[in-house]
Amino acid sequence: MLAMAGLILVAVAMMTSRAWAVYYELGPSQDDWGLKYEGALSMTKEGKLNIQFTLADQGRLKPIHSVHVFALSNPSPDGSRTYLLKAPMPMQQTADGKMTGEIQIGRELAEFARVRVFSYTVDGQPQRLGVRYYDIPLRKLVKKAPVAAAPRAPAAIAAPPASDVRK
């Protein structure tokens, strides 16, 4: 009987351990923490926003634990926010070693959504205090249209040939 109670206590503690996880945001980085990624946004026929995300290099966060899409509300007067969306993005390994995933969200969340990359490791060092994450706003995934080529200056007009006529 005592063994059964102990087993139940351990099971409950293990189930709640995920709820006790602590997440720390990685601040801004000039090189996006070494991550090499690309993405694309498109609308579906149903009016949803399709997010495609490819991670070519896990950078300084290698190995990546998981990738999610989050959307938080605007801050309330007291500064608090609520989750509008919290969804895992299943990632698949491609033949060339990249990780790629795709998810659909409501288009009304596009302004608030971000791809969140989670890792237990930063710069090869295990993070003892919790999980680190780096947010990538959806606007960074939109491919910028190439700048139109500047119009060429008109070709120089040649000066008329000098004439030998003298007055």
TIKOLLUM-670795 format. One line per field, with one value per atom (N, C-alpha, C): x, y, z; atom name; residue number from 1; residue in three letters. Coordinates in pm, 1 decimal. Atoms other than C-alpha are relative to their C-alpha. Layout:
! residues N
c1	[X, ...] .
c2	[Y, ...] .
c3	[Z, ...] .
at	[CA, ...] .
i	[NUM, ...] .
aa	[ALA, ...] .
This chain:
! residues 167
c1	[81.2, 0.0, 85.6, -88.7, 278.3, 74.7, -68.5, 457.2, -92.1, 96.8, 141.3, -17.8, 13.3, 104.0, 124.0, -124.9, 469.1, 3.8, 3.8, 423.2, -94.1, 95.6, 120.1, 60.2, -62.8, 309.8, 107.2, -103.0, 600.8, -64.5, 67.8, 361.7, -57.2, 55.8, 187.2, 111.6, -112.6, 520.8, 57.8, -54.3, 641.5, -93.7, 95.6, 323.2, 2.6, 1.9, 341.5, 134.7, -132.1, 713.4, 2.5, 4.5, 635.5, -66.5, 66.8, 406.1, 93.0, -93.2, 693.7, 117.3, -111.6, 923.7, 8.5, -23.9, 1078.7, 60.5, -45.0, 1128.7, 61.2, -69.4, 1377.1, 19.5, -16.0, 1373.7, 145.3, -131.1, 1698.1, -21.3, 15.7, 1738.8, 35.3, -32.5, 1802.2, 144.6, -132.7, 2101.6, 19.6, -25.0, 2264.1, -5.8, -3.3, 2296.8, -109.1, 109.7, 1971.6, 52.8, -59.9, 2181.8, 57.7, -61.5, 2342.6, -99.9, 101.8, 2012.2, -3.6, 20.1, 1979.7, -136.7, 136.7, 1615.2, -60.2, 79.1, 1368.8, -144.2, 140.2, 996.2, -82.5, 93.7, 696.7, -138.1, 138.4, 343.8, -88.9, 95.9, 47.2, -139.9, 139.2, -329.4, -55.9, 65.9, -534.0, -135.3, 133.4, -864.9, -102.2, 93.1, -1033.9, 22.3, -25.8, -889.6, 95.2, -98.2, -625.8, 137.1, -137.1, -261.9, 85.5, -87.6, -21.4, 142.9, -136.3, 322.6, 90.6, -102.1, 613.1, 130.4, -122.9, 935.5, 105.4, -111.5, 1270.3, 119.9, -117.8, 1564.9, 118.1, -113.6, 1882.6, 118.0, -111.1, 2129.2, -52.4, 49.2, 2052.7, 86.6, -83.3, 2331.6, 46.2, -48.5, 2425.2, -98.7, 101.5, 2106.9, -4.4, -2.3, 2198.5, 19.0, 110.6, 2029.8, -132.0, 132.2, 1685.9, -90.9, 93.5, 1429.7, -132.3, 129.1, 1110.1, -24.7, 40.6, 945.0, -151.5, 142.0, 607.5, -37.1, 51.0, 391.2, -83.5, 68.3, 273.0, -59.7, 56.5, 48.7, -46.9, 38.9, 11.4, -81.8, 83.2, -246.8, 84.3, -64.1, -153.6, -1.1, -2.6, -56.1, -124.5, 112.2, -345.3, 56.8, -50.3, -322.5, 98.2, -92.9, -146.5, 125.6, -118.7, 108.3, -8.6, 12.7, -18.8, -49.1, 43.6, -84.9, -65.1, 58.8, -288.4, 41.0, -31.2, -213.9, -121.6, 103.3, -420.0, 20.9, -36.3, -237.9, 127.3, -118.8, 11.8, -6.6, 11.6, 66.6, 137.6, -127.4, 357.3, 2.0, -18.1, 495.3, 82.6, -76.1, 590.4, 109.3, -114.6, 937.3, 46.8, -49.6, 1064.6, 141.1, -135.9, 1426.6, -3.8, -5.7, 1492.7, 128.3, -116.6, 1746.1, 128.5, -119.5, 1984.5, 32.1, -30.7, 1981.9, -75.6, 79.3, 1738.7, -120.3, 124.0, 1437.1, -108.0, 105.9, 1110.5, -134.6, 131.9, 757.0, -100.0, 107.5, 423.4, -118.4, 116.6, 119.8, -93.8, 99.6, -201.5, -58.1, 60.5, -336.0, -104.4, 97.4, -622.7, 72.3, -72.0, -520.8, -8.6, 10.9, -641.1, 112.9, -110.8, -344.4, 134.7, -126.0, -80.5, 79.9, -68.4, 0.3, 68.7, -50.1, 64.0, 89.0, -65.5, 216.5, 150.4, -144.8, 578.7, 37.5, -54.2, 776.3, 96.3, -83.4, 938.3, 82.0, -93.0, 1245.8, 51.6, -40.0, 1318.9, 127.0, -121.6, 1652.5, 38.0, -55.6, 1802.7, 147.9, -142.7, 2148.0, 23.3, -41.7, 2306.7, 152.5, -145.3, 2661.0, 62.0, -51.9, 2703.8, -9.2, 10.1, 2630.4, -142.8, 135.2, 2332.7, -51.3, 62.9, 2092.4, -65.4, 46.8, 2039.6, -127.7, 113.9, 1777.4, -129.5, 122.7, 1528.9, 26.5, -5.7, 1456.0, 16.3, -17.6, 1573.8, -82.5, 73.4, 1369.6, 34.8, -24.4, 1413.6, -120.4, 118.6, 1120.6, 38.9, -17.3, 1108.5, -136.4, 128.7, 825.1, -29.8, 37.7, 630.4, 48.0, -43.9, 731.4, 140.8, -134.2, 1087.1, -3.2, 10.7, 960.6, -49.4, 50.4, 806.8, 119.0, -110.5, 1043.2, -21.9, 9.6, 1113.1, 16.9, -9.5, 1055.9, 130.9, -125.6, 1378.5, -25.5, 12.8, 1434.3, 8.7, -1.3, 1351.5, 129.3, -125.1, 1657.7, -21.7, 9.7, 1724.1, 0.0, 1.8, 1642.0, 136.8, -129.9, 1945.2, -6.0, -9.9, 2061.4, -0.5, 0.8, 2001.1, 142.8, -133.0, 2294.0, 45.0, -53.6, 2519.4, -12.7, 13.6, 2456.6, 135.7, -131.6, 2767.8, -5.3, -9.3, 2879.6, 12.5, -12.4, 2851.8, 146.6, -140.6, 3171.3, 42.8, -53.6, 3390.6, 4.1, -1.7, 3358.9, 121.6, -115.8, 3633.3, -41.5, 45.5, 3421.5, 38.5, -41.5, 3564.2, -61.5, 60.6, 3404.3, 95.6] .
c2	[-119.8, 0.0, 126.4, -114.1, 239.0, 19.4, -7.2, 154.8, 60.9, -54.2, 234.0, 150.4, -143.4, 571.9, 74.5, -61.8, 648.5, 9.2, 1.3, 551.0, 107.9, -103.8, 779.5, 138.5, -128.2, 1065.9, 34.1, -21.3, 1023.9, 31.0, -23.7, 1007.4, 141.1, -135.3, 1328.4, 103.0, -94.8, 1504.2, 5.0, 2.1, 1394.3, 69.5, -64.3, 1512.0, 151.5, -143.7, 1855.2, 64.5, -58.9, 1899.7, 86.6, -82.9, 2034.0, 133.5, -124.2, 2292.9, 91.2, -79.2, 2407.4, 50.4, -42.2, 2470.7, 152.2, -143.2, 2813.7, 32.3, -40.2, 2987.4, 138.5, -127.1, 3268.5, 44.6, -52.6, 3489.0, 38.9, -46.9, 3539.2, 137.1, -135.7, 3904.5, 13.2, -24.4, 4064.5, -39.9, 40.4, 3948.3, 51.1, -51.9, 4104.4, -110.5, 110.2, 3762.6, -104.2, 92.8, 3603.1, -126.1, 111.5, 3380.9, -105.2, 91.6, 3227.4, -84.9, 77.2, 3084.1, 41.7, -26.8, 3056.4, -58.6, 45.4, 3039.7, 75.5, -67.6, 3127.5, -42.0, 30.5, 3133.3, 61.3, -53.5, 3206.5, 2.2, -13.4, 3323.7, -0.7, 0.9, 3251.2, -19.0, 14.4, 3260.3, -129.6, 120.7, 2942.5, 38.0, -24.5, 2911.1, 27.2, -18.8, 2903.1, 132.4, -128.6, 3244.6, -6.8, 12.1, 3115.5, 39.7, -34.2, 3215.4, -125.2, 115.8, 2937.4, 48.3, -37.6, 2969.6, -117.6, 101.3, 2773.1, 51.7, -40.7, 2780.8, -106.8, 92.5, 2622.8, 51.3, -31.0, 2618.0, -71.3, 58.7, 2565.1, -23.6, 13.2, 2614.0, 35.7, -21.3, 2584.1, 97.8, -104.6, 2831.0, -27.5, 7.6, 2900.3, -67.1, 65.9, 2730.0, -150.8, 142.4, 2384.6, -82.5, 50.1, 2147.7, 68.9, -59.8, 2301.3, -105.3, 91.8, 2145.2, -6.6, -2.8, 2259.1, 138.6, -125.6, 2530.2, 12.1, -26.7, 2685.0, 130.9, -129.4, 2967.6, 55.4, -67.2, 3211.8, 130.1, -133.2, 3514.7, 49.5, -61.2, 3740.8, 125.0, -119.4, 4012.3, 125.0, -125.9, 4376.9, 10.4, -10.6, 4468.5, 71.2, -65.2, 4554.7, 116.4, -114.6, 4868.8, -40.0, 41.8, 4667.3, -67.9, 57.4, 4535.2, -148.4, 143.8, 4178.7, -27.6, 43.8, 3986.5, -136.0, 133.7, 3682.3, -67.5, 76.2, 3406.7, -3.2, 14.4, 3430.1, -130.7, 122.7, 3131.4, -55.9, 70.4, 2874.7, -137.9, 124.2, 2595.3, -52.1, 56.3, 2357.3, -11.0, 17.0, 2352.1, -127.9, 124.5, 1993.1, 21.9, -18.8, 2001.0, -135.9, 122.0, 1738.6, 24.6, -8.4, 1671.1, -28.4, 21.1, 1706.2, -75.0, 76.7, 1508.8, 82.1, -84.3, 1806.7, 51.2, -33.9, 1836.9, 117.7, -111.8, 2126.4, -53.1, 32.2, 2127.1, 89.1, -79.1, 2236.8, -35.5, 21.2, 2279.8, 96.9, -81.7, 2428.0, -5.1, -8.0, 2544.6, 106.5, -99.7, 2736.3, 66.0, -75.4, 3010.9, 93.0, -99.3, 3257.2, 126.0, -116.0, 3555.9, 121.3, -111.6, 3793.1, 0.7, 8.9, 3673.3, 38.0, -25.4, 3766.1, 113.8, -115.1, 4097.1, -36.0, 34.4, 3930.6, -123.7, 130.9, 3597.4, 10.0, 12.6, 3495.8, -146.6, 135.6, 3178.5, 2.4, 6.0, 3082.2, -128.2, 112.1, 2857.2, -26.1, 37.7, 2669.6, -84.6, 79.1, 2527.6, -12.2, 19.8, 2380.7, 38.3, -25.8, 2483.7, 132.4, -123.0, 2818.9, -0.8, 1.9, 2837.8, -128.9, 130.0, 2467.8, -26.3, 15.3, 2520.3, -34.2, 32.5, 2345.0, 112.0, -104.3, 2591.7, -64.4, 68.0, 2475.9, 59.8, -66.1, 2729.3, -11.2, 11.9, 2658.2, -2.6, 5.0, 2665.8, 141.7, -129.3, 2954.0, 0.6, -10.0, 3081.8, 128.8, -116.2, 3320.9, 19.1, -31.3, 3493.3, 59.1, -52.5, 3557.5, 51.7, -54.1, 3795.7, -44.3, 44.7, 3688.6, 96.3, -96.8, 4008.9, -30.7, 37.7, 3871.6, -115.6, 113.0, 3572.3, 41.9, -47.3, 3781.7, 38.3, -30.7, 3788.8, 137.8, -133.5, 4139.0, -7.4, -4.6, 4211.3, 67.7, -63.9, 4292.7, 143.4, -140.5, 4660.2, 8.8, -14.6, 4757.0, 67.8, -57.6, 4840.0, 148.1, -144.0, 5209.5, 24.7, -26.7, 5354.2, 48.0, -39.1, 5397.0, 143.8, -135.9, 5740.8, -7.7, 5.7, 5823.0, 1.6, 6.6, 5750.6, 141.4, -132.1, 6045.5, 25.5, -36.3, 6227.9, 50.0, -38.8, 6259.6, 140.9, -135.2, 6607.5, -9.5, 5.0, 6689.9, 7.2, -2.4, 6632.0, 141.8, -133.1, 6935.7, 12.7, -16.8, 7080.5, 79.2, -69.6, 7209.1, 130.5, -120.3, 7494.5, 120.2, -121.4, 7833.1, 119.4, -119.2, 8165.0, 113.1] .
c3	[0.0, 0.0, 0.0, -7.7, 89.6, -132.9, 130.0, -238.1, -105.5, 95.8, -435.0, 19.6, -28.1, -262.8, -48.0, 46.7, -335.8, -150.9, 145.6, -699.8, -53.6, 40.8, -732.1, 21.8, -29.2, -569.2, -103.7, 102.3, -813.2, -135.1, 127.4, -1111.0, -5.6, -4.0, -1005.9, -11.6, 6.9, -953.5, -140.6, 135.9, -1298.1, -98.0, 91.0, -1468.8, 16.1, -21.6, -1311.0, -25.6, 20.8, -1376.5, -125.2, 119.7, -1723.9, 31.0, -35.7, -1567.4, 79.3, -79.0, -1346.4, -83.2, 84.6, -1642.3, -1.6, 3.8, -1651.7, -135.6, 132.2, -1986.3, 7.6, 1.7, -2042.0, -144.2, 134.9, -2346.7, -23.9, 43.0, -2530.1, -61.9, 50.1, -2603.4, -146.9, 139.9, -2938.7, -29.9, 44.7, -3136.2, -141.9, 134.3, -3440.4, -104.0, 96.3, -3600.2, 26.0, -32.5, -3470.5, 67.7, -74.2, -3239.5, -93.6, 96.5, -3545.9, -76.3, 70.9, -3666.9, -146.2, 142.6, -4042.3, -33.2, 24.3, -4133.5, -116.1, 102.1, -4401.7, 22.0, -16.8, -4415.3, -109.9, 97.7, -4625.6, 63.6, -46.3, -4551.5, -122.0, 110.4, -4774.2, 57.8, -41.6, -4750.7, -56.9, 48.2, -4778.0, -58.8, 57.1, -4960.8, 109.4, -112.6, -4619.9, 72.9, -62.6, -4529.9, 118.2, -107.6, -4287.8, -51.2, 33.6, -4280.4, 14.2, 1.0, -4374.1, 24.2, -33.7, -4212.4, -31.1, 30.4, -4360.1, 57.6, -67.6, -4159.6, -21.7, 21.9, -4248.0, 76.9, -78.5, -4012.6, -64.5, 71.6, -4216.3, 93.0, -93.9, -3928.7, 138.7, -135.7, -3557.4, 79.7, -57.1, -3480.5, 141.0, -137.4, -3120.8, 93.7, -82.7, -2994.7, -22.9, 33.6, -3126.6, 126.6, 80.3, -3058.1, 38.1, -20.6, -3098.6, 64.0, -65.9, -2866.5, -74.8, 68.5, -3039.2, -58.0, 62.8, -3246.4, 18.1, -20.7, -3165.0, -68.9, 45.1, -3294.8, 114.4, -110.1, -3029.2, -49.4, 21.2, -3037.9, 135.8, -126.4, -2737.6, -27.3, 14.6, -2691.5, 24.0, -36.6, -2664.3, 151.7, -146.4, -2308.9, 53.3, -67.1, -2078.8, 82.4, -77.5, -1860.0, 110.7, -105.3, -1589.4, -56.4, 63.3, -1842.7, -29.8, 22.8, -1848.9, -142.1, 133.0, -2168.9, 12.5, 3.3, -2259.4, -130.0, 120.1, -2504.5, -91.0, 101.2, -2820.5, -76.0, 71.0, -2968.9, 60.4, -46.3, -2844.2, -63.6, 76.8, -3096.9, -40.4, 45.1, -3160.7, -152.5, 143.7, -3515.0, -17.9, 20.4, -3601.4, -104.0, 88.9, -3757.1, -51.5, 64.5, -4001.3, -50.1, 53.2, -4091.1, -149.3, 144.6, -4465.0, -35.0, 44.5, -4667.6, 8.8, -5.1, -4670.2, 140.6, -138.5, -4289.1, 57.1, -49.5, -4257.9, 77.3, -69.9, -4027.5, -59.5, 61.7, -4183.2, 62.0, -55.8, -4056.9, -60.0, 55.7, -4150.5, 95.1, -87.2, -3956.1, -55.1, 40.9, -4022.8, 123.8, -109.3, -3799.1, -58.2, 45.2, -3819.6, -46.0, 54.1, -4030.2, 91.9, -92.9, -3758.0, 102.9, -95.5, -3549.3, -60.4, 69.7, -3807.4, 63.7, -58.9, -3640.7, 132.0, -132.4, -3303.7, 1.5, -1.1, -3407.1, -18.8, 14.1, -3384.3, 9.1, -9.0, -3434.4, 118.2, -120.1, -3104.0, -4.2, 6.3, -3111.0, 141.5, -135.3, -2784.8, -1.7, -13.3, -2672.4, 147.5, -133.3, -2355.2, 3.1, 13.0, -2480.5, -72.5, 66.2, -2568.5, -3.8, 19.5, -2709.3, 52.7, -41.8, -2630.8, 149.0, -144.9, -2261.3, 40.5, -48.1, -2097.3, 90.9, -80.1, -1938.4, 121.4, -121.8, -1581.3, 57.1, -63.1, -1484.1, -77.6, 77.0, -1760.3, -148.5, 145.0, -2128.0, -52.9, 65.3, -2348.1, -127.9, 126.2, -2638.3, -71.1, 84.2, -2925.5, -90.0, 79.7, -3095.7, -134.6, 134.9, -3468.9, -45.2, 45.2, -3567.0, -142.8, 134.8, -3875.1, -107.7, 102.2, -4053.7, -49.0, 44.2, -4065.3, -99.9, 91.6, -4264.1, -137.8, 128.2, -4539.0, -86.0, 90.1, -4830.6, -59.4, 55.5, -4936.6, -150.3, 146.0, -5302.8, -37.2, 39.1, -5481.6, -44.5, 38.0, -5531.9, -151.6, 145.5, -5886.6, -41.1, 49.2, -6088.0, -27.5, 24.1, -6102.4, -149.5, 144.2, -6441.1, -45.7, 54.7, -6656.1, -48.1, 52.1, -6743.3, -152.8, 146.6, -7107.6, -53.2, 60.6, -7330.2, -35.0, 31.4, -7377.2, -149.8, 140.9, -7701.5, -46.4, 51.3, -7906.8, -55.6, 53.8, -7995.5, -152.2, 145.3, -8366.8, -39.1, 40.4, -8555.2, -34.9, 34.5, -8597.8, -152.8, 144.2, -8942.0, -43.0, 54.4, -9161.9, -67.0, 68.5, -9294.1, 83.2, -69.6, -9208.3, -68.7, 56.9, -9262.1, -1.2] .
at	[N, CA, C, N, CA, C, N, CA, C, N, CA, C, N, CA, C, N, CA, C, N, CA, C, N, CA, C, N, CA, C, N, CA, C, N, CA, C, N, CA, C, N, CA, C, N, CA, C, N, CA, C, N, CA, C, N, CA, C, N, CA, C, N, CA, C, N, CA, C, N, CA, C, N, CA, C, N, CA, C, N, CA, C, N, CA, C, N, CA, C, N, CA, C, N, CA, C, N, CA, C, N, CA, C, N, CA, C, N, CA, C, N, CA, C, N, CA, C, N, CA, C, N, CA, C, N, CA, C, N, CA, C, N, CA, C, N, CA, C, N, CA, C, N, CA, C, N, CA, C, N, CA, C, N, CA, C, N, CA, C, N, CA, C, N, CA, C, N, CA, C, N, CA, C, N, CA, C, N, CA, C, N, CA, C, N, CA, C, N, CA, C, N, CA, C, N, CA, C, N, CA, C, N, CA, C, N, CA, C, N, CA, C, N, CA, C, N, CA, C, N, CA, C, N, CA, C, N, CA, C, N, CA, C, N, CA, C, N, CA, C, N, CA, C, N, CA, C, N, CA, C, N, CA, C, N, CA, C, N, CA, C, N, CA, C, N, CA, C, N, CA, C, N, CA, C, N, CA, C, N, CA, C, N, CA, C, N, CA, C, N, CA, C, N, CA, C, N, CA, C, N, CA, C, N, CA, C, N, CA, C, N, CA, C, N, CA, C, N, CA, C, N, CA, C, N, CA, C, N, CA, C, N, CA, C, N, CA, C, N, CA, C, N, CA, C, N, CA, C, N, CA, C, N, CA, C, N, CA, C, N, CA, C, N, CA, C, N, CA, C, N, CA, C, N, CA, C, N, CA, C, N, CA, C, N, CA, C, N, CA, C, N, CA, C, N, CA, C, N, CA, C, N, CA, C, N, CA, C, N, CA, C, N, CA, C, N, CA, C, N, CA, C, N, CA, C, N, CA, C, N, CA, C, N, CA, C, N, CA, C, N, CA, C, N, CA, C, N, CA, C, N, CA, C, N, CA, C, N, CA, C, N, CA, C, N, CA, C, N, CA, C, N, CA, C, N, CA, C, N, CA, C, N, CA, C, N, CA, C, N, CA, C, N, CA, C, N, CA, C, N, CA, C, N, CA, C, N, CA, C, N, CA, C, N, CA, C, N, CA, C, N, CA, C, N, CA, C, N, CA, C, N, CA, C, N, CA, C, N, CA, C, N, CA, C, N, CA, C, N, CA, C, N, CA, C, N, CA, C, N, CA, C, N, CA, C, N, CA, C, N, CA, C, N, CA, C, N, CA, C, N, CA, C] .
i	[1, 1, 1, 2, 2, 2, 3, 3, 3, 4, 4, 4, 5, 5, 5, 6, 6, 6, 7, 7, 7, 8, 8, 8, 9, 9, 9, 10, 10, 10, 11, 11, 11, 12, 12, 12, 13, 13, 13, 14, 14, 14, 15, 15, 15, 16, 16, 16, 17, 17, 17, 18, 18, 18, 19, 19, 19, 20, 20, 20, 21, 21, 21, 22, 22, 22, 23, 23, 23, 24, 24, 24, 25, 25, 25, 26, 26, 26, 27, 27, 27, 28, 28, 28, 29, 29, 29, 30, 30, 30, 31, 31, 31, 32, 32, 32, 33, 33, 33, 34, 34, 34, 35, 35, 35, 36, 36, 36, 37, 37, 37, 38, 38, 38, 39, 39, 39, 40, 40, 40, 41, 41, 41, 42, 42, 42, 43, 43, 43, 44, 44, 44, 45, 45, 45, 46, 46, 46, 47, 47, 47, 48, 48, 48, 49, 49, 49, 50, 50, 50, 51, 51, 51, 52, 52, 52, 53, 53, 53, 54, 54, 54, 55, 55, 55, 56, 56, 56, 57, 57, 57, 58, 58, 58, 59, 59, 59, 60, 60, 60, 61, 61, 61, 62, 62, 62, 63, 63, 63, 64, 64, 64, 65, 65, 65, 66, 66, 66, 67, 67, 67, 68, 68, 68, 69, 69, 69, 70, 70, 70, 71, 71, 71, 72, 72, 72, 73, 73, 73, 74, 74, 74, 75, 75, 75, 76, 76, 76, 77, 77, 77, 78, 78, 78, 79, 79, 79, 80, 80, 80, 81, 81, 81, 82, 82, 82, 83, 83, 83, 84, 84, 84, 85, 85, 85, 86, 86, 86, 87, 87, 87, 88, 88, 88, 89, 89, 89, 90, 90, 90, 91, 91, 91, 92, 92, 92, 93, 93, 93, 94, 94, 94, 95, 95, 95, 96, 96, 96, 97, 97, 97, 98, 98, 98, 99, 99, 99, 100, 100, 100, 101, 101, 101, 102, 102, 102, 103, 103, 103, 104, 104, 104, 105, 105, 105, 106, 106, 106, 107, 107, 107, 108, 108, 108, 109, 109, 109, 110, 110, 110, 111, 111, 111, 112, 112, 112, 113, 113, 113, 114, 114, 114, 115, 115, 115, 116, 116, 116, 117, 117, 117, 118, 118, 118, 119, 119, 119, 120, 120, 120, 121, 121, 121, 122, 122, 122, 123, 123, 123, 124, 124, 124, 125, 125, 125, 126, 126, 126, 127, 127, 127, 128, 128, 128, 129, 129, 129, 130, 130, 130, 131, 131, 131, 132, 132, 132, 133, 133, 133, 134, 134, 134, 135, 135, 135, 136, 136, 136, 137, 137, 137, 138, 138, 138, 139, 139, 139, 140, 140, 140, 141, 141, 141, 142, 142, 142, 143, 143, 143, 144, 144, 144, 145, 145, 145, 146, 146, 146, 147, 147, 147, 148, 148, 148, 149, 149, 149, 150, 150, 150, 151, 151, 151, 152, 152, 152, 153, 153, 153, 154, 154, 154, 155, 155, 155, 156, 156, 156, 157, 157, 157, 158, 158, 158, 159, 159, 159, 160, 160, 160, 161, 161, 161, 162, 162, 162, 163, 163, 163, 164, 164, 164, 165, 165, 165, 166, 166, 166, 167, 167, 167] .
aa	[MET, MET, MET, LEU, LEU, LEU, ALA, ALA, ALA, MET, MET, MET, ALA, ALA, ALA, GLY, GLY, GLY, LEU, LEU, LEU, ILE, ILE, ILE, LEU, LEU, LEU, VAL, VAL, VAL, ALA, ALA, ALA, VAL, VAL, VAL, ALA, ALA, ALA, MET, MET, MET, MET, MET, MET, THR, THR, THR, SER, SER, SER, ARG, ARG, ARG, ALA, ALA, ALA, TRP, TRP, TRP, ALA, ALA, ALA, VAL, VAL, VAL, TYR, TYR, TYR, TYR, TYR, TYR, GLU, GLU, GLU, LEU, LEU, LEU, GLY, GLY, GLY, PRO, PRO, PRO, SER, SER, SER, GLN, GLN, GLN, ASP, ASP, ASP, ASP, ASP, ASP, TRP, TRP, TRP, GLY, GLY, GLY, LEU, LEU, LEU, LYS, LYS, LYS, TYR, TYR, TYR, GLU, GLU, GLU, GLY, GLY, GLY, ALA, ALA, ALA, LEU, LEU, LEU, SER, SER, SER, MET, MET, MET, THR, THR, THR, LYS, LYS, LYS, GLU, GLU, GLU, GLY, GLY, GLY, LYS, LYS, LYS, LEU, LEU, LEU, ASN, ASN, ASN, ILE, ILE, ILE, GLN, GLN, GLN, PHE, PHE, PHE, THR, THR, THR, LEU, LEU, LEU, ALA, ALA, ALA, ASP, ASP, ASP, GLN, GLN, GLN, GLY, GLY, GLY, ARG, ARG, ARG, LEU, LEU, LEU, LYS, LYS, LYS, PRO, PRO, PRO, ILE, ILE, ILE, HIS, HIS, HIS, SER, SER, SER, VAL, VAL, VAL, HIS, HIS, HIS, VAL, VAL, VAL, PHE, PHE, PHE, ALA, ALA, ALA, LEU, LEU, LEU, SER, SER, SER, ASN, ASN, ASN, PRO, PRO, PRO, SER, SER, SER, PRO, PRO, PRO, ASP, ASP, ASP, GLY, GLY, GLY, SER, SER, SER, ARG, ARG, ARG, THR, THR, THR, TYR, TYR, TYR, LEU, LEU, LEU, LEU, LEU, LEU, LYS, LYS, LYS, ALA, ALA, ALA, PRO, PRO, PRO, MET, MET, MET, PRO, PRO, PRO, MET, MET, MET, GLN, GLN, GLN, GLN, GLN, GLN, THR, THR, THR, ALA, ALA, ALA, ASP, ASP, ASP, GLY, GLY, GLY, LYS, LYS, LYS, MET, MET, MET, THR, THR, THR, GLY, GLY, GLY, GLU, GLU, GLU, ILE, ILE, ILE, GLN, GLN, GLN, ILE, ILE, ILE, GLY, GLY, GLY, ARG, ARG, ARG, GLU, GLU, GLU, LEU, LEU, LEU, ALA, ALA, ALA, GLU, GLU, GLU, PHE, PHE, PHE, ALA, ALA, ALA, ARG, ARG, ARG, VAL, VAL, VAL, ARG, ARG, ARG, VAL, VAL, VAL, PHE, PHE, PHE, SER, SER, SER, TYR, TYR, TYR, THR, THR, THR, VAL, VAL, VAL, ASP, ASP, ASP, GLY, GLY, GLY, GLN, GLN, GLN, PRO, PRO, PRO, GLN, GLN, GLN, ARG, ARG, ARG, LEU, LEU, LEU, GLY, GLY, GLY, VAL, VAL, VAL, ARG, ARG, ARG, TYR, TYR, TYR, TYR, TYR, TYR, ASP, ASP, ASP, ILE, ILE, ILE, PRO, PRO, PRO, LEU, LEU, LEU, ARG, ARG, ARG, LYS, LYS, LYS, LEU, LEU, LEU, VAL, VAL, VAL, LYS, LYS, LYS, LYS, LYS, LYS, ALA, ALA, ALA, PRO, PRO, PRO, VAL, VAL, VAL, ALA, ALA, ALA, ALA, ALA, ALA, ALA, ALA, ALA, PRO, PRO, PRO, ARG, ARG, ARG, ALA, ALA, ALA, PRO, PRO, PRO, ALA, ALA, ALA, ALA, ALA, ALA, ILE, ILE, ILE, ALA, ALA, ALA, ALA, ALA, ALA, PRO, PRO, PRO, PRO, PRO, PRO, ALA, ALA, ALA, SER, SER, SER, ASP, ASP, ASP, VAL, VAL, VAL, ARG, ARG, ARG, LYS, LYS, LYS] .
